Amino acid sequence: MLLILPGFALAGAVALAYSLYSLTIGEFAWSRLSILIVPGGFLLIGAGLTWDVGRQLWTTRRVLRDPVAVIGLVTKATSDGLHYRFRDLAGIEHAGEGTEYSGDYYEEMEVPVVYERDNPKNNLPVSALYDEYEVSVKLL
C-alpha cells in the first residue's frame, strides 16, 4: 500500500510532463488543455494520499519512540474509528481519535491509549497499532 500511492503520484507527474510536451507540438488551442485534467488529478490525489499516510506513519513512530500508556474513555465509536478522551500524567484532559475497525468499542468504554511523552496531542488508541505491530499485554 505504501508504494502504490507514490506510484500514482509519479505516474501522474510523468503523464503530466508528457501531456505538457505534447501541447508544444502543433498549433495552440484552448480545447487541447483538457488533456491535462486526468494526469493532474492522478498527481494531486496520489501526492495528497501519500502525504496523509506519511504523516500518520511519522506520528505513530514519534508516539512509539517514548510512549506513555494510559486508560482513556470512548466518547464516540463509529465504523470509521474512535473518539476518546484521556488524562495525561499531569492530570490534563486531552481528546483524541484513531482508527479502530473491529467494532468492539462503544461509548463510555475504557480504551488503552498511548501518547508521546513530550506532546500528549500526538496520541493513538492501542487498537490502531494491531495492524502494524505485535501488541502484547504483560500482567504483573
Backbone torsions as a table, in degrees:
resi	resn	phi	psi	omega
1	MET	NA	-37.3	-177.2
2	LEU	-64.8	-31.5	-178.4
3	LEU	-88.9	-17.6	-179.4
4	ILE	-68.7	-45.1	-176.4
5	LEU	-64.4	-47.2	174.9
6	PRO	-64.6	-27.4	176.6
7	GLY	-63.7	-41.3	175.5
8	PHE	-61.9	-43.4	-179.7
9	ALA	-64.2	-43.4	179.7
10	LEU	-65.6	-43.8	178.2
11	ALA	-62.1	-40.7	177.4
12	GLY	-63.5	-40.1	179.7
13	ALA	-65.8	-43.3	-179.9
14	VAL	-66.1	-44.9	179.9
15	ALA	-65.4	-36.5	178.2
16	LEU	-66.4	-41.9	177.7
17	ALA	-62.3	-43.1	178.6
18	TYR	-64.4	-41.0	179.3
19	SER	-64.2	-41.0	177.0
20	LEU	-63.3	-40.8	177.3
21	TYR	-63.0	-42.3	-178.1
22	SER	-66.7	-23.9	177.0
23	LEU	-70.8	-23.2	179.8
24	THR	-78.2	-14.6	179.9
25	ILE	-88.8	127.5	178.8
26	GLY	86.6	-167.5	-176.3
27	GLU	-84.5	141.4	-178.6
28	PHE	-74.2	136.5	173.6
29	ALA	-145.4	136.5	-178.1
30	TRP	-60.2	-31.4	-178.6
31	SER	-64.8	-24.0	179.7
32	ARG	-74.2	-14.5	-179.7
33	LEU	-67.9	-16.8	-179.7
34	SER	-63.9	-19.9	179.0
35	ILE	-71.2	-7.8	178.6
36	LEU	-86.2	-12.5	-173.9
37	ILE	-66.2	-51.9	-175.8
38	VAL	-65.2	-51.8	179.6
39	PRO	-64.8	-34.1	176.7
40	GLY	-65.3	-37.7	176.6
41	GLY	-63.9	-44.8	176.8
42	PHE	-59.4	-42.5	-179.7
43	LEU	-63.8	-47.6	-178.5
44	LEU	-66.1	-46.6	-178.7
45	ILE	-66.7	-45.8	179.6
46	GLY	-62.0	-43.5	-179.9
47	ALA	-67.7	-40.5	179.7
48	GLY	-65.0	-45.4	179.3
49	LEU	-68.1	-36.9	176.9
50	THR	-62.2	-43.3	178.8
51	TRP	-61.4	-44.5	-177.5
52	ASP	-65.2	-46.1	179.1
53	VAL	-64.9	-41.6	178.2
54	GLY	-62.8	-39.9	178.5
55	ARG	-64.4	-41.0	178.0
56	GLN	-64.4	-42.7	178.2
57	LEU	-64.2	-41.0	179.3
58	TRP	-62.1	-44.8	178.9
59	THR	-63.3	-42.9	179.3
60	THR	-61.0	-44.2	-179.7
61	ARG	-66.6	-37.5	177.4
62	ARG	-65.2	-40.8	179.4
63	VAL	-64.5	-41.4	-175.5
64	LEU	-80.7	-8.7	177.6
65	ARG	-68.4	-42.3	179.7
66	ASP	-143.3	72.1	-171.0
67	PRO	-82.4	153.4	169.6
68	VAL	-125.5	130.4	-179.2
69	ALA	-105.7	131.3	177.4
70	VAL	-138.9	171.6	176.1
71	ILE	-102.0	128.3	177.7
72	GLY	-110.6	177.1	-179.1
73	LEU	-123.4	126.7	-179.4
74	VAL	-70.3	126.2	176.5
75	THR	-99.8	-26.2	178.7
76	LYS	-156.1	129.4	177.6
77	ALA	-120.6	120.7	178.5
78	THR	-124.3	177.3	177.9
79	SER	-70.3	-18.9	179.0
80	ASP	-88.0	-20.1	-179.0
81	GLY	159.9	-165.1	-176.0
82	LEU	-116.3	146.8	166.1
83	HIS	-117.8	133.7	-174.8
84	TYR	-147.9	167.3	173.4
85	ARG	-132.4	152.7	-179.5
86	PHE	-153.0	163.7	175.8
87	ARG	-109.7	135.0	177.0
88	ASP	-79.3	-178.3	-177.0
89	LEU	-64.5	-22.2	177.5
90	ALA	-85.0	-5.3	179.1
91	GLY	90.0	6.7	179.5
92	ILE	-85.3	133.0	-177.8
93	GLU	-84.5	136.9	178.9
94	HIS	-128.9	155.5	175.5
95	ALA	-110.7	152.0	178.4
96	GLY	-152.8	169.6	175.4
97	GLU	-148.5	153.3	-179.5
98	GLY	-163.6	167.6	-179.2
99	THR	-80.8	141.5	177.8
100	GLU	-164.0	109.0	-171.5
101	TYR	-105.2	2.5	-175.3
102	SER	-74.0	-26.8	-177.1
103	GLY	79.3	11.8	-178.4
104	ASP	-82.5	-9.7	-176.6
105	TYR	-104.1	148.7	177.0
106	TYR	-141.1	169.3	-176.0
107	GLU	-61.3	144.6	179.9
108	GLU	69.5	12.9	176.3
109	MET	-91.1	147.2	176.8
110	GLU	-76.4	142.5	-179.7
111	VAL	-137.6	133.4	175.9
112	PRO	-71.3	135.9	-177.5
113	VAL	-129.3	139.1	171.1
114	VAL	-115.4	142.4	177.5
115	TYR	-140.1	162.0	179.2
116	GLU	-73.3	129.5	-174.5
117	ARG	-55.2	-42.6	-176.6
118	ASP	-85.5	-13.4	-177.2
119	ASN	-147.7	88.4	-177.8
120	PRO	-62.7	-13.2	177.2
121	LYS	-68.7	-21.4	172.2
122	ASN	-89.6	98.4	-175.8
123	ASN	-141.7	159.7	-180.0
124	LEU	-146.1	144.4	167.8
125	PRO	-72.7	144.4	-177.4
126	VAL	-59.4	-31.7	-179.5
127	SER	-63.5	-21.8	178.1
128	ALA	-71.9	-15.1	-178.3
129	LEU	-91.4	-11.2	-174.4
130	TYR	-59.0	-35.4	-176.7
131	ASP	-70.9	-30.7	-172.4
132	GLU	-106.7	-25.2	-173.5
133	TYR	-131.3	153.5	174.3
134	GLU	-82.6	114.8	-177.6
135	VAL	-106.5	126.4	178.2
136	SER	-133.0	154.1	-179.9
137	VAL	-112.5	133.0	178.8
138	LYS	-116.8	114.5	178.9
139	LEU	-86.3	135.0	-179.8
140	LEU	-95.0	NA	NA
